[in-house]
Amino acid sequence: MTYDDLIPVIRRLALEAGDKIMEIYDADDFDVKVKSDSSPVTEADEAADALISAGLRAAFPDILLVTEEQAASHSKQGDTFLIVDPLDGTKEFINRRGDFTVNIALVENGVPTRGVVYAPARGRMFYTLADGRSAEETGALDKDKPGEVTPISVSDPDNSALLVVASKSHRDQATDDYINKYQVKDSKSAGSSLKFCLVATGEADLYPRVGRTMEWDTAAGHAVLAGAGGHVVRFDDHTPLTYGKEGYANPFFIAYAPGVELKEA
């Protein structure tokens, strides 16, 4: 497999999944179930997962596939794997707030090297290019013909006036206590992996996450941010966040533009 092969496939699958998600989102009603970990899942999660999984297995049958909605995949591990969250931000979806994303990433030796993040209700799509840089595609987002692609890069932050983004559905006192260690010009809330993309485009400088996430929640956004020059580190010791951990659970983390002077937890 080459990156030239990967990017068009995951771009198209993200767009196809986004269409399926929006079809259900725009309906009068949809089913919501509760998983064993008490998190919600909708028919849109399941439909998008089926579409993406089938497409990835057909295109890359020899690569391990890990996806949120298939519990059997969570016990499998490998040095190289594709990892999928077919609908990140299910609570945003259920509440019709729009901040949900389709996420597909490639991880190699613990590092997410390529990824796509698509926010169908927002009409925003971000992905890594074959050379490893990241870009945002604008225009009609045609499945068959990529539109204009604009390279993105992180901000040159002003540590006396930082732009911070935090979780919309999971913001808590611990998050606010950490943000208060910084001199903040503006703080906004956003859902799903869009927060990584806002740092990647320079719309935010810092995104701390003091709460539970899984690798499929973060891998694609992490890849996009890294391709834009940003970093994602563990909250406790500021070492790089790695992937392929047992159970695919993440520690708390911080995503940021390199010029941010990180504070201790």
C-alpha positions as CSV (number, residue, x, y, z in Angstrom):
1,M,0.0,0.0,0.0
2,T,1.2,3.5,-0.8
3,Y,-0.1,6.8,0.7
4,D,-1.2,7.7,-2.9
5,D,-3.6,4.7,-2.7
6,L,-4.8,5.4,0.9
7,I,-5.8,9.0,0.8
8,P,-8.3,8.8,-2.1
9,V,-9.9,5.7,-0.5
10,I,-10.4,7.1,3.0
11,R,-11.5,10.5,1.6
12,R,-14.2,8.8,-0.5
13,L,-15.4,6.5,2.3
14,A,-15.6,9.5,4.7
15,L,-17.8,11.4,2.2
16,E,-20.0,8.3,1.6
17,A,-20.4,7.7,5.3
18,G,-21.2,11.4,5.8
19,D,-24.0,11.2,3.3
20,K,-25.4,8.2,5.1
21,I,-25.1,9.9,8.5
22,M,-26.9,13.1,7.2
23,E,-29.7,11.1,5.7
24,I,-30.4,9.7,9.2
25,Y,-29.7,13.0,10.9
26,D,-32.3,14.8,8.7
27,A,-35.0,12.2,9.3
28,D,-37.8,13.0,11.8
29,D,-36.6,10.3,14.2
30,F,-33.8,7.7,14.6
31,D,-33.0,4.9,17.0
32,V,-30.7,5.5,19.9
33,K,-29.3,2.5,22.0
34,V,-27.0,2.3,24.9
35,K,-23.8,0.3,24.7
36,S,-22.2,-1.7,27.6
37,D,-20.1,1.2,28.6
38,S,-23.2,3.4,28.9
39,S,-22.4,5.5,25.9
40,P,-25.0,6.1,23.2
41,V,-25.0,4.5,19.7
42,T,-27.3,5.3,16.9
43,E,-28.3,3.7,13.6
44,A,-26.1,6.3,11.9
45,D,-23.0,5.0,13.8
46,E,-23.8,1.5,12.7
47,A,-24.6,2.3,9.1
48,A,-21.4,4.5,8.7
49,D,-19.3,1.8,10.3
50,A,-20.6,-0.9,8.0
51,L,-19.9,1.2,4.9
52,I,-16.4,2.2,6.0
53,S,-15.4,-1.2,7.2
54,A,-16.5,-2.9,4.0
55,G,-14.6,-0.3,1.9
56,L,-11.4,-0.6,3.9
57,R,-11.4,-4.4,4.0
58,A,-11.9,-4.5,0.2
59,A,-9.1,-2.0,-0.5
60,F,-6.6,-3.0,2.1
61,P,-7.4,-6.6,3.1
62,D,-4.0,-7.3,4.7
63,I,-4.1,-4.4,7.2
64,L,-5.6,-4.8,10.7
65,L,-8.8,-2.9,11.1
66,V,-9.9,-1.5,14.5
67,T,-13.2,0.2,14.7
68,E,-15.2,1.6,17.6
69,E,-18.4,-0.3,16.7
70,Q,-16.9,-3.7,16.4
71,A,-15.9,-4.9,19.9
72,A,-14.1,-8.0,18.5
73,S,-11.5,-5.7,16.9
74,H,-10.6,-4.1,20.2
75,S,-8.6,-7.2,21.4
76,K,-6.5,-7.3,18.2
77,Q,-3.1,-5.5,18.0
78,G,-0.5,-4.8,15.4
79,D,2.3,-2.4,14.5
80,T,0.3,-1.1,11.5
81,F,-3.5,-0.7,11.6
82,L,-6.4,1.3,10.3
83,I,-8.5,2.8,13.0
84,V,-12.1,4.2,12.6
85,D,-14.6,6.1,14.5
86,P,-17.5,6.2,12.1
87,L,-19.4,8.9,14.0
88,D,-17.4,10.8,16.6
89,G,-19.6,13.1,18.7
90,T,-22.7,10.9,19.0
91,K,-24.1,13.2,21.7
92,E,-23.7,16.1,19.3
93,F,-25.6,14.1,16.7
94,I,-28.4,13.1,19.0
95,N,-28.9,16.7,20.1
96,R,-28.6,17.9,16.5
97,R,-25.8,20.3,17.3
98,G,-23.7,19.5,14.2
99,D,-20.3,19.0,15.7
100,F,-19.8,15.4,14.8
101,T,-17.2,13.8,12.5
102,V,-16.2,10.8,10.5
103,N,-12.7,9.7,11.4
104,I,-10.4,7.3,9.6
105,A,-6.7,7.0,10.3
106,L,-3.6,4.9,9.6
107,V,-1.3,4.1,12.6
108,E,2.3,3.0,12.0
109,N,4.6,2.0,14.9
110,G,2.5,3.8,17.4
111,V,2.1,7.0,15.4
112,P,-1.0,8.1,13.4
113,T,0.6,9.0,10.1
114,R,-2.4,9.6,7.8
115,G,-6.0,10.5,8.5
116,V,-9.2,12.1,7.4
117,V,-11.7,14.1,9.5
118,Y,-15.0,15.0,7.9
119,A,-17.7,17.0,9.6
120,P,-20.7,16.5,7.3
121,A,-23.1,18.9,9.0
122,R,-20.4,21.6,8.9
123,G,-19.2,20.9,5.4
124,R,-15.6,20.8,6.5
125,M,-13.1,18.1,5.5
126,F,-9.5,17.8,6.6
127,Y,-6.9,15.2,5.6
128,T,-3.3,14.5,5.3
129,L,-1.7,14.6,1.9
130,A,0.7,12.0,0.4
131,D,3.7,14.1,1.5
132,G,2.5,14.0,5.1
133,R,1.3,17.6,5.2
134,S,-2.3,18.4,6.1
135,A,-4.9,20.3,4.1
136,E,-8.6,21.4,4.2
137,E,-10.6,20.7,1.1
138,T,-13.2,23.2,0.2
139,G,-16.0,23.4,-2.4
140,A,-18.6,20.8,-3.3
141,L,-16.7,17.9,-1.7
142,D,-17.5,15.7,-4.7
143,K,-16.8,12.0,-4.1
144,D,-15.3,11.5,-7.5
145,K,-13.3,14.7,-7.9
146,P,-11.4,16.4,-5.1
147,G,-11.9,20.1,-5.0
148,E,-9.6,22.9,-4.0
149,V,-7.1,21.8,-1.3
150,T,-5.5,24.4,0.9
151,P,-2.5,23.4,3.1
152,I,-3.1,24.2,6.8
153,S,-0.7,25.0,9.6
154,V,-0.8,25.7,13.3
155,S,-0.7,29.2,14.7
156,D,2.3,31.1,16.0
157,P,0.6,31.6,19.4
158,D,0.8,34.6,21.7
159,N,1.2,33.1,25.2
160,S,-0.2,36.3,26.7
161,A,-3.4,35.9,24.7
162,L,-4.1,32.2,23.8
163,L,-7.0,30.8,21.9
164,V,-8.3,27.6,23.7
165,V,-10.8,25.0,22.5
166,A,-12.3,22.4,24.9
167,S,-14.9,19.7,24.7
168,K,-18.6,20.8,24.4
169,S,-20.1,17.6,25.9
170,H,-17.4,16.7,28.5
171,R,-16.1,20.0,29.8
172,D,-15.7,20.0,33.6
173,Q,-14.0,21.8,36.5
174,A,-10.7,19.9,36.0
175,T,-10.6,21.2,32.4
176,D,-11.4,24.7,33.5
177,D,-8.8,24.6,36.3
178,Y,-6.1,23.6,33.8
179,I,-7.1,26.3,31.2
180,N,-7.0,28.9,34.0
181,K,-3.2,28.3,34.3
182,Y,-2.9,30.1,31.0
183,Q,-3.5,33.7,29.8
184,V,-6.5,33.2,27.6
185,K,-7.8,35.6,25.0
186,D,-10.7,33.4,24.0
187,S,-12.1,30.0,25.0
188,K,-14.6,28.1,22.9
189,S,-16.3,24.8,23.0
190,A,-16.5,22.3,20.2
191,G,-17.6,18.7,19.8
192,S,-15.7,15.6,18.4
193,S,-12.4,15.6,16.7
194,L,-13.1,19.0,15.2
195,K,-11.1,20.4,18.1
196,F,-7.9,18.9,16.7
197,C,-8.7,20.5,13.4
198,L,-9.2,23.9,14.9
199,V,-5.7,23.8,16.3
200,A,-4.4,22.5,13.0
201,T,-5.8,25.5,11.1
202,G,-4.7,28.0,13.7
203,E,-8.3,28.7,14.8
204,A,-7.2,27.6,18.3
205,D,-3.7,27.3,20.0
206,L,-4.5,24.7,22.7
207,Y,-6.9,21.8,23.3
208,P,-6.5,20.1,26.7
209,R,-8.5,16.9,27.3
210,V,-8.9,15.9,30.9
211,G,-11.3,13.0,30.4
212,R,-11.6,9.5,28.9
213,T,-11.1,9.0,25.2
214,M,-10.2,6.1,23.0
215,E,-7.7,5.9,20.2
216,W,-10.4,5.9,17.5
217,D,-11.6,9.2,18.9
218,T,-8.3,10.9,18.4
219,A,-6.1,9.1,15.8
220,A,-7.4,10.9,12.7
221,G,-7.5,14.3,14.3
222,H,-4.0,13.7,15.7
223,A,-2.7,12.8,12.2
224,V,-4.2,16.0,10.8
225,L,-2.8,18.1,13.5
226,A,0.7,16.6,13.2
227,G,0.6,17.2,9.5
228,A,-0.1,20.9,10.2
229,G,2.9,21.1,12.6
230,G,1.1,20.5,15.9
231,H,1.8,18.1,18.7
232,V,-0.3,15.8,21.0
233,V,1.2,14.8,24.3
234,R,0.2,13.1,27.5
235,F,-1.3,15.4,30.1
236,D,0.9,14.0,33.0
237,D,4.4,14.1,31.6
238,H,4.2,15.8,28.2
239,T,5.6,12.8,26.3
240,P,4.1,12.0,22.9
241,L,0.7,10.3,22.9
242,T,1.2,6.9,21.3
243,Y,-1.2,4.4,19.7
244,G,-1.7,0.6,19.7
245,K,-2.1,0.5,23.5
246,E,-3.8,-2.5,25.1
247,G,-7.6,-1.9,24.9
248,Y,-7.0,1.3,22.8
249,A,-7.7,3.6,25.8
250,N,-6.0,7.0,26.0
251,P,-4.6,8.9,29.0
252,F,-5.5,12.5,29.4
253,F,-3.7,14.6,26.7
254,I,-2.9,18.1,25.4
255,A,-3.0,19.0,21.7
256,Y,-1.3,22.3,20.9
257,A,0.7,24.5,18.5
258,P,4.4,24.2,19.3
259,G,4.8,27.8,20.4
260,V,2.5,27.2,23.4
261,E,4.4,27.2,26.7
262,L,2.8,24.2,28.3
263,K,1.9,24.3,32.0
264,E,2.3,21.4,34.4
265,A,-0.8,19.4,35.2
